[in-house]
Amino acid sequence: MLKDQNIKKSSVHSELYNLIPENHILRKINEAIDFSFIHELVKESYDVYYGRPANDPEVLFRLLFLQNLYQLSDRQVITDCQVNLAYKWFLGLNPEDPLPDPFQLSRFRRNRLGVAGVERVLAHIVQQCVK
């Protein structure tokens, strides 16, 4: 079940994100690519009324993006996101927010995206980059 993903709580700790340099690669990527299309892409694979509230698909995909960008395992990307402010900022989370379990990444990759979904995501990202 997908919960409303538009509700973000502000945090007193979010001031720490000002320490991330303006020219950081993740700031540039975040500026160039709008990842919100992921919600539309995977919404059919979630039940609207039943089940536990799901992790935000955009956060899960951003974790997969970080994983591929920095060549990290599922477990390592979660571990690194716990201590790297730039990664946490890129995910759109507050510094104190919890991260999903590493097993969620493989489930999301396999059950929500699948091979066809990954190809659609890549095509969408390439289209944004061309523009």
C-alpha positions as CSV (number, residue, x, y, z in Angstrom):
1,M,0.0,0.0,0.0
2,L,1.4,3.4,-1.0
3,K,1.0,6.2,1.5
4,D,0.9,9.9,0.6
5,Q,4.5,10.6,-0.4
6,N,4.1,14.4,-0.5
7,I,4.2,14.9,3.2
8,K,7.8,15.7,4.4
9,K,8.6,16.8,7.9
10,S,11.2,19.5,8.3
11,S,14.0,18.8,10.8
12,V,16.3,21.0,12.8
13,H,19.0,18.7,11.6
14,S,18.4,19.5,7.9
15,E,20.6,22.6,8.3
16,L,23.5,20.1,8.1
17,Y,22.7,19.8,4.4
18,N,24.1,23.3,3.8
19,L,27.5,21.7,4.3
20,I,27.2,19.8,1.0
21,P,29.1,21.7,-1.7
22,E,26.9,23.3,-4.4
23,N,29.0,21.6,-7.1
24,H,28.6,18.1,-5.6
25,I,27.7,15.5,-8.3
26,L,24.5,14.5,-6.5
27,R,23.3,18.1,-6.4
28,K,23.9,18.3,-10.2
29,I,22.1,15.0,-10.8
30,N,19.2,16.1,-8.6
31,E,18.9,19.3,-10.5
32,A,19.0,17.6,-13.9
33,I,16.7,14.6,-13.3
34,D,13.2,14.5,-11.9
35,F,12.7,11.1,-10.4
36,S,9.1,11.6,-9.4
37,F,8.0,9.6,-12.5
38,I,8.9,6.4,-10.6
39,H,5.6,6.7,-8.7
40,E,3.5,6.5,-11.9
41,L,5.7,3.7,-13.2
42,V,5.2,1.3,-10.3
43,K,1.8,2.3,-8.9
44,E,0.1,-0.7,-10.5
45,S,2.3,-3.1,-8.5
46,Y,1.0,-1.7,-5.2
47,D,-2.4,-2.3,-3.7
48,V,-4.2,1.0,-2.8
49,Y,-6.2,-0.3,0.2
50,Y,-4.5,-3.4,1.6
51,G,-1.1,-4.2,3.2
52,R,1.5,-2.4,5.2
53,P,2.5,1.1,4.1
54,A,5.2,0.7,1.5
55,N,8.5,2.5,1.4
56,D,8.5,5.4,-1.0
57,P,9.3,4.0,-4.5
58,E,11.3,7.2,-5.4
59,V,13.5,6.7,-2.4
60,L,14.1,3.1,-3.2
61,F,14.9,4.0,-6.8
62,R,17.3,6.7,-5.7
63,L,19.0,4.1,-3.5
64,L,19.4,1.9,-6.5
65,F,20.7,4.9,-8.5
66,L,23.3,5.6,-5.7
67,Q,24.2,1.9,-5.6
68,N,25.0,1.8,-9.4
69,L,26.7,5.2,-9.4
70,Y,29.1,4.2,-6.6
71,Q,29.2,0.4,-7.3
72,L,27.8,-0.6,-3.9
73,S,26.0,-3.7,-2.7
74,D,22.5,-3.5,-1.3
75,R,23.8,-3.6,2.3
76,Q,26.7,-1.2,1.6
77,V,24.5,1.5,0.1
78,I,22.2,1.5,3.1
79,T,25.3,1.6,5.5
80,D,26.8,4.4,3.5
81,C,23.6,6.4,3.5
82,Q,23.5,6.3,7.3
83,V,26.7,8.3,7.5
84,N,26.9,10.3,4.3
85,L,25.0,13.6,4.3
86,A,25.1,14.0,0.6
87,Y,23.5,10.6,0.1
88,K,20.8,11.2,2.6
89,W,20.1,14.6,1.0
90,F,19.8,13.0,-2.4
91,L,17.3,10.6,-1.0
92,G,15.1,13.5,0.2
93,L,15.3,12.3,3.8
94,N,16.1,14.2,7.0
95,P,19.4,13.2,8.6
96,E,17.6,11.3,11.4
97,D,15.1,9.5,9.2
98,P,15.4,5.7,9.0
99,L,16.4,3.9,5.9
100,P,14.8,0.8,4.4
101,D,16.1,-2.7,5.0
102,P,18.7,-3.7,2.4
103,F,16.4,-6.6,1.4
104,Q,13.8,-4.0,0.3
105,L,16.1,-3.0,-2.5
106,S,16.2,-6.4,-4.1
107,R,12.5,-6.8,-3.6
108,F,11.8,-3.5,-5.3
109,R,14.2,-4.2,-8.1
110,R,12.7,-7.7,-8.7
111,N,9.0,-7.3,-7.9
112,R,8.2,-3.7,-8.6
113,L,10.5,-2.7,-11.4
114,G,11.5,-5.9,-13.2
115,V,13.6,-6.0,-16.3
116,A,11.0,-4.1,-18.4
117,G,10.6,-1.4,-15.7
118,V,14.3,-0.8,-15.5
119,E,14.4,-0.3,-19.3
120,R,11.5,2.2,-19.1
121,V,13.2,4.1,-16.2
122,L,16.5,4.3,-18.1
123,A,14.7,5.5,-21.3
124,H,12.8,8.2,-19.2
125,I,16.1,9.4,-17.6
126,V,17.9,9.6,-21.0
127,Q,15.0,11.6,-22.4
128,Q,15.3,14.1,-19.5
129,C,19.1,14.3,-20.0
130,V,18.6,15.0,-23.7
131,K,16.2,17.9,-22.9
